[in-house]
């Protein structure tokens, strides 16, 4: 039988889809910045995540002091305090295989790693949560699909956490934002992708882990958005602050945290001396 390859198409024309995400925001203890960076990048990034089944992409991001100072608002619903969380790691899991990765592999794996001395106790989890994909909005007509976003080497991201008012579910909030406010925020900006996520089922129940995982995931009204930036992430802060202000002005949601990050430079210790 002759093989007919898939024809080039848009973001929805291919079968591999991201269905869920692990987002983990962490601070090393002061004095252990370099050791933490090397342990995570050279061991845990792979041994705790990428070698697992159905996890097909990962990336790491860092917020030195200059980016922490750009965060808004100064509450403590996500990061406690608001400027905690120097490193973020993000991983995509293939749609339909959430439990195959997290329940069947990742949870036993983390206990195995810690039991064999491959943990790192000189760190604090600020916000480590599993999320389900809700949707995405793109700036361009023929964009980089969100499935490729972690491999595209974007220069930075902004993570934004929102809580829908009056208990509005995350999916309904995303639909409202995607109709007008998100396209307006992306137009003419360095923001190429706005992806939306909500905590996975069970994330607000007691979590079985060898370490404390930080602040609560948030309820069904929690919408976490990741904005992928081509260019200087600092140039995306003003349009995204205006976006979150507009959301609040229209009574749609409350902003819990907006936080920009640079992409880490893999294989180096860049930024470890600039976190505080």
N, C-alpha and C positions, 0 to 999 in steps of 0.2 A: 504494500500500500504506500502510495506517495505521501510524503509529509508536507502539509501545507502550513507554513509558519504563520503566527499571528501577524496581522498587518499593523503597522504603526498607527497608534490612535491616541485618544485623550486619556485622562486620568482614570477613567472607569473601564477601560477596554482590556484590562489584564486581570488574571485570576488571583494573583497574590495580593491580599489585602491585610492591613493591620487592623486587628480587632481590639486589642488591649495594650496597655502600657504600664511599665513600672517606672515611676519617678521617685528618686531618692535624693533628698537634699540633706547635706551633712556638713558639720564643722569638725575639723581635726582639733584636738587639744593644742593649746599654744605650746610651742616648742617641738611639736611632732608634725608640722606641716609637710616637710619634705618626705619624711618616712611614710606618712599617710598617702601622699600623692603617689609615691612609687609602689606601695603595697596595692593600692586600689588599681592603678593602671597596669601593673605587671603581673598581678595575680587575680584579685577578686573580680575585676571586670570580665575576665575570661572564665575563671574557675567557678564563680558564683552566678554567672549569667549567660555569657555568649555560647558556652559549650552545651547549654541545655537545649532540649528539643523545642522546635517551633519558635524560638526567639531568633529573629533574623537580622536585627540591626541594633546598634547601640551607639551612644555618644556621651561625651563628658563636657561640662561647662563650668566656668569659674567666675565668681564675683569678687574681684579685689575691692578694696575699700572705696575706690572712686565710683564703682557701680553700686555698691551697697548704699551709698549716700543719695542715689537717684531713686531709691525705692519709695513707694507710696501705697497706702497711707501708713502711718506709724502705729498700727494696731498689732495684736498678737494672736489672731485667729489661726494663722498658718505658721509663721516663724515667731518663735518666742525667745528673745525679743525680736522686734521687726527686722533687725539687721543680722540676725543669725542665718547661717547657711551659706558657706563659702563655695561649696561644690554641689553641682547637680549632675546626676547620671540618669539617662533616659534610655529605655529599651522598648522595641516594638515586638509584640507577639502576634503570630498569624491568627487571623480571624477563625473562630471555631475551635481553637486549641488552647484557650485560657487555662483550663484545668489540667490539660496534658502537660503544660509547662509548670505552672505555679504549684498546684496541689500534688501532682504526681512526681515532679522532679525538684523544683526549686526549694520547697520547704524542707524535704529530707536532706538536700544538698547543703543548705546553710548550717544545719546542725552537724553534719559530717565534717564540714570545713572547720567549724569552731572546735569540734571535738578533737581534731587532729592538729590543733595549734595554728590554723590558718585564718584566724580572726584578727581583729585589730581593735583593742579595747580603748585606745587613746583617741576616741572620736565620739561625737554625739549626733545621733539622728535628729534632725529638725522636723522633717516631714517626709515620710516614706510611705507611699500609697500606691495601690493598684487602681488603674482607671480603665474604663471602657470607652471606646471611641464613640463620639456623638456625630461629628461631621467636620467638614473643612470648607473654607472659603479661600479662593486664590485671587491674587492680584492680576495675573496675566491670563490671556486666552489659552495659551498652550504651556501650562506650568509644570514645574517639577512636582510629581505626585507626592503626597505626604508619605507614602511608603518609602520613598527615596530620600526623604528630608534628612535623616540622620547620616546618610552616606554622601550627601551633596556638599559637605564641608561649608555650610553656612558660617558666616563670621560671628553671629551671635543669635541669641534668643531673648525674648521677653516672656516670662511666665506670669499669667494673670489669673487670680482666683476670685470668682464672683459667687455670691449667693442670691438666687432668685428671690425677689420679694413675694410675700404672701404664699410662700411654699411653691412657687412656680418651678416645675421640674426642669432639670438641666436641658433636656432635649427641646422643650418648648421655648426656653430662653434662647438657646442657640438659633432656633428658627426665626425668632423675632430679630435677633441681632444680625443674622445673615441676610435679612430682607433689605436693610438699609445702612445701619450703623457700621457693620464690618466692611462692606465694600467702600464706604466713604473713608474709613480710616486707612485702608490699604492703598487707595488711589493716589498715585504720585509719590508714594512713600518707599523706603527701602524694605518694607515688609512684604514678603512674597507669599507666605502661607499663614493662615490663621486656622489652627486645628483646635477642636473642642472635645472635651473629655469629662466624664463624670465618675465618681468612685464606684468601683466594682461591687457587686453584691457581697455582703459579708465584711466589708472593710470597716464598718463601725462596730463590729463585734470584737470581743477580746481576741487579740492576734497572737498566735503561737510562734514565738521567735526567741532566739537566744539573747536579744538585746531589745531595749526600748526603742520604738520606732517613731517617737516624736508626737507631734500634734495630731488631732483627730482628722479623719479623712473628710468629714463633712457629710451632710445628708443628701437626699436625692435632689435638692435644690442647688447643690454645689456644681458649678461649671468651672473647670480649669481649662484655660486656653494657653496654647503654646504658639508664639509668633516667631517665624523663622526669618532672619534678617540677612540680606545681602548688602554688606557695607558696614559702616560703623553703627553698632547697636545703640550708641548714645543718641544718634539721630532719630531713632524710633521711639524714644521715650516721650517726647512732647506729643506726637499724634496719638499715642496710646493713652496718655493721661487725658487728653481731650476726649478720646473714645470712652474711657471709663467715667469721666465726668458727665458725658451725654447720657450714658446708661443710667446713672443715678438721677440725673435731672428728669428723665422720662419715667422714673419710678419703677424701672425694670429689675434692678439688682443692686446690691451693695458690694463695693469693692473691698476685698479682704487683704489682698497683697498684689502689687505689681513689682516684678523684680527682673532687671536685665542681667545677662551673663555673656561673657566672651566664650568662644570655643577654646578648650584647652589645646596646647601644642603638644601632641602626643610624643612621648619619648624625652620630654624636657621637664624641668622644674620651674618653668616660667610661671610667675605670679605667686609662688609660695611665700615670697617675702613681702607681699603687698596685700595680704588678706585683711589685716586689722587696721 
